[in-house]
Amino acid sequence: MIDKVTMFSHFVNPFTKIALKQIACYCEECKKNRLEIALELFVECRKNACWKCKTAEKIVEPILLKGCESFNATPEEMKTKFRDPYWRKGLANVIRGLAEFGVKKPFIPGAPFQVVWDITYACNLRCKHCYATAGKALDDELTKEEAINTIDSLERLGVTIIAFSGGEPLVRKDIYELTKYASEKGIYIAIATNGTMINDERAKKLKESGVSYIQISLDGMRETHDAFRGIRGVFDKTIEGIKKAVQHDFFVNVSMTVTKYNYQEVIEVIKLCEDLGVNWFMHYNFIPTGRGREIFNSDITPEEREKLLRMLYERNLNSKISILSTAPQFARIALQCSNGIIPTHFYNLNAGERFKKLAEFIGGCGAGRFYFAIKANGDITPCVFFPLVVGNVRSDDLEELWKKNKIFEDLRNKDKLEICGGCEYRYVCGGCRARAYNYFGSYLKPDPGCIRNRMVWKEIVL
């Protein structure tokens, strides 16, 4: 989607920006953001709207038609593409971002593309590296009514994706009601799970309740995975959960948090994922937060990370699955390899001639810029690995928070970063801000995992 919609930045001049900003608001009569209503009218999946939303469609239409020319597409081809509600919501988000923030490097959307929501901290496992220190539910976790209200607020904000996580989200009894309610709002629904509870019955219920995407964690082969998850035999249950998710036609992402204990098993896990028929393999950085602080010295070295990321990128070119990484340095490696594929936050983008320009537009770390996280008690943080509370869904206006929060503003400005802010790759990478915060207590500090920050890493290990 980014490959298509980023081109609209060329058509947003100061006058257009003013007009778009005036219509990038929630319509109380039509009960949806006015830009989304305008797009629904344009693609002819909606007939009726208030006069203000119909006027908004007239403002947006010439921009969309110019976009058709840029994409070498006919208006009907564009209408067909954006009849998909998720593409449409994403496009509205991009246009709102251009109206609100202008053309920035990296890009700032009008709302988070994704919100990761730890819906409960109850869990059936006790993982050594758990960022949430999960096990038991909190006493002040959001009630069902509060969760419904939060979904309403996220929909009003314009969020494209909600990823329900935890803890173990399938432990929460009302999870199917919540996913269905959010899905009916036109939001793309993902579940991040340990996989051990997925059987045929639950897979069917998840599908019926609007879940499209399932992420399952796998931290190595049998002995390694069992050791990290704290229960012997859990590897086989996880593999069975992956198989069930694939069989029931979910989009399946297997995630692996790489540490010095499983570094040598990455290739084996990727081969296993290819054999299982999943869609994605995603490498996660180890970040010493939550229970992970108890194994603080488990991270791989910058040299090992560099070797790992280059291996992942090269394997991507021939693998039958997509291979991604949460390490922002992955985009810098892509530029250095110059094969035309940019690993973004959501997928591998074949950028062609727009390679570097799109890489800078998309940017690296998306904490507080492409996404934020919600804790089980409603606290809002820049990402799940970043335990710095910036607000709470029970008390804060999410739109005001997204537009004006000082911490979010800092995270979006790559020029403010220490050391990383002087790197020529700062707009495509900028380092992981959660790693900087958890290692140094400041999100503006350098990411110690980068090969260019060897001296900073040496200070930590010494």
Buried (B, 14 or more C-beta within 10 A) or exposed (E): BBBBBBBBBEBBEEEBBEBBBBBBBBBEEBEBBBBBBBBBBBBEBBEEBBEBBEBBBEBBBEBBEBBBEEBEBEBEEBBEBBBEBBBBBBBBBBBBBBBBBEBBBBBBBBBBBBBBBBBBBBBBBBBBBBBBBBBEBBEEBBEEEBBBBBBEBBBBBBBBBBBBBBBBBBBBEBBBBBBBBBBEBBBBBBBBBBBBBBEEEBBEBBBEBBBBBBBBBBBBBBEBBBBBBBBEEBBEBBBBBBBBBBEBEBBBBBBBBBBBBBBEBBEEBBEBBBEBEBBBBBBBBBBBBBBBEEBEEBBBBBEBBBBBBBBBBBBBEEBEBBBBBBBBBBBBBBBEBEBEBBBBBBBBBEBEEBBBEBBBBBBBBBBBBBBBBBBBBBBBBBBBBBBBBBBBBEEBEBBEBBBEBEBBBBBBBBEBBBBBBEBEBBBBBBBBBBBBBBBBEEBBBBBBBBBBBEEBBEEBEE
